[in-house]
Amino acid sequence: MEKFDCIAYVPRRIFDLYEAAYSGTSETREWGEDAQRIAHEASDADHFYAERFALLYENQDLHGPVKVVVVDDPTLDRLYQVLPHKMH
């Protein structure tokens, strides 16, 4: 069984925004029409949580492994982080 320091439940729209606007470096990121549309249509709150997810996901070498669960439920309003010791 894999050990994770954190489990992140990410709404699909925030994960898509992360992939479109925040993943990779500015030199490697491609700003195609879809990426521009996703970034433009996203709310300020979605940008906030996409940035937080980017920090969490891209800095696993500093704080430990993160299990990512992408949730296709539009009622999920934000990124949720669960620490394993709080699951029991």
N, C-alpha and C positions, 0 to 999 in steps of 0.2 A: 504494500500500500504506500502510495506516495505521500510525503509529508509536505504540507504547505504552511507557510506562516500566516497566510491570509487568503480568503476566498472573496473574489470581487464579482458581484452580480451587477451586470452592466446592461442597461436597456439597449436594444438593437440600434435605435437612432443615435445614441451617444457613441456606441462602438463604431458605427458607420462614419460619424463625424470625426472620431479619432483617426480612423484609417484615411479619411479624406484630407484632414487638415493638420494633424499633429504627429503622425507616425513618421519615423525616419528623421533625417536632417533636412534643413532648408535646401541643401544642394541636391539631395536625392528625391525630394518630394515633387510629384508631378501634379500640376494644377490643371487638370482636364476640366471639361465642362461639367461633368457630374460632381467632381470635388468642389468646384466653385459654387454650384447650385446648392449642394448639401451645406456648405459653410455659410452661405448667404441666408438660407431658410431656417437655420438653427437659431434657437433662442439664446439669450445671454446665459441663462442657467445651463443649457446644454453645452455651451462652450466652456463654462466653468467646470462642469463635471468631466468633459472630455480632456481638459488640461490636467485635472486631478488624476484621471485614469492613466494618462500618458506618464505622469510622474511615477505612479505606482508600478505600472507595467514595465517601463523602460529602466527602472532602477532596482530591479530584483537582485542584482549583484551586491547591492548595498544593504538591503534589508531582508532578503530571503525570498523563496519562491512564492508566486501568487497563482492560484488557480482561478481562471477566468470563466465565468458562466455568462454567456450572452442570452438575454431573456427577450423573447418576442412578445412581450405583453405591453401594450401601449399605456396601461395604467401605472406601470412602474415609473415613478417620477424622477428618479435620480440614481446615481451610483451608490451601491451599498457594499460596505466592506465588513466581513465577518472574520473575527479572529477565532481559530479553532478551539481555544480553551473556553470560549463563550458559547459553543455549540452544545455543550452537555449540561 
